Amino acid sequence: MGKVIVVTSGKGGVGKTTSSAALGAALAHDGDKVVVVDFDVGLRNLDLIMGAERRVVYDLVNVIQGEAKLTQALIRDKRLETLYLLPASQTRDKDNLTAEGVEKVITALKSVFDWVICDSPAGIERGATLAMRHADIAIVVTNPEVSSVRDSDRIIGLLDSKTLKAENGERMEKHLLLTRYDHARAERGDMLKVDDVLEILSIPLLGIIPESMEVLRASNLGAPVTLADERSVPAVAYFQAARRLKGEDLPITIPGERRGFFGKMFGRKAA
Amino acid sequence: MNLRRFFTRTPSAPAARDRLQLLLAHERASAGGSDLLAKLRDEILLAIAKHVQIDGDKVSVKMERGAQVSTLAVDIEIPFEAAAKKAA
């Protein structure tokens, strides 16, 4: 049975779709079967970020309404054969997402894939709550910026109250993915530091993704950043985050930080 | 930005951290339905409305949420006639 991950944030534009695509590709890179599901009905973009925009025939809403089979709607990635995309509908409004429909789709995907990654829309409305509803693991994407941190705090509250796990009295596994981090600005005191954000949100850190030109470049090309250039700084950070998701205990490094001999010996541990 | 301003500028991240910590402490409390300040505000206004017709424009409510102390200031203009009628 596969694991269901929700990539969520509350705030828009912090990197949910970029991170969903990058982590999905990183996990599939090792041969795991991965599907990334776009929950942003009406404003889909995952197809564009993954370079599959011209191959969308059916979408999540078609499947839920019984107009297409799940296998018809799934789009296989051209680069990685274990990576799939389930696009959102661009034309219908989000009321077409029903709780029962989403449950059926997620259950079916879980039985086939190792990882089901749900790319949540921004906000705390229906699309966002349905994206997180069936999750086993939540990745909270946060920028080191006050409005993003506040919204993440709100989302963490929802993860602990409005999900199936929470309603069954189980604990939702939550991870922080700090994106668009600029080490130099944080060192100058002009950006919240990693530890500031961790102290405020108090959930364990999955990874730190630096602010990088590579992210825009990858989206221009229609490739997850982990496939556009595997060795770029953000790609390496996403690959490490993916390994941590699989349970590896890797020390967290701050991208852009120059570290001396002692720094390397006594690396920061994942919280 | 000139060089002097660049070097004398104070870091802004500590302010961001402090503001967030304070705000979230209050927001987390109110998510549990225990926002005392908001409850007091509503009940005070209700109590006054029982005796005097309150004109929405004549009510000013100010709240200041602090780390140690919060303040609630309710300023209501009560027209002389209303006060006199009640007294009579």
Boltz contact constraints between the chains, C-beta under 6 A:
constraints:
  - contact:
      token1: [A, 146]
      token2: [B, 16]
      max_distance: 6.0
  - contact:
      token1: [A, 146]
      token2: [B, 20]
      max_distance: 6.0
  - contact:
      token1: [A, 149]
      token2: [B, 20]
      max_distance: 6.0
  - contact:
      token1: [A, 153]
      token2: [B, 24]
      max_distance: 6.0
  - contact:
      token1: [A, 157]
      token2: [B, 31]
      max_distance: 6.0
  - contact:
      token1: [A, 189]
      token2: [B, 11]
      max_distance: 6.0
  - contact:
      token1: [A, 189]
      token2: [B, 13]
      max_distance: 6.0
  - contact:
      token1: [A, 190]
      token2: [B, 11]
      max_distance: 6.0
  - contact:
      token1: [A, 190]
      token2: [B, 12]
      max_distance: 6.0
  - contact:
      token1: [A, 190]
      token2: [B, 13]
      max_distance: 6.0
  - contact:
      token1: [A, 191]
      token2: [B, 13]
      max_distance: 6.0
  - contact:
      token1: [A, 192]
      token2: [B, 13]
      max_distance: 6.0
  - contact:
      token1: [A, 192]
      token2: [B, 16]
      max_distance: 6.0
  - contact:
      token1: [A, 196]
      token2: [B, 17]
      max_distance: 6.0
  - contact:
      token1: [A, 200]
      token2: [B, 20]
      max_distance: 6.0
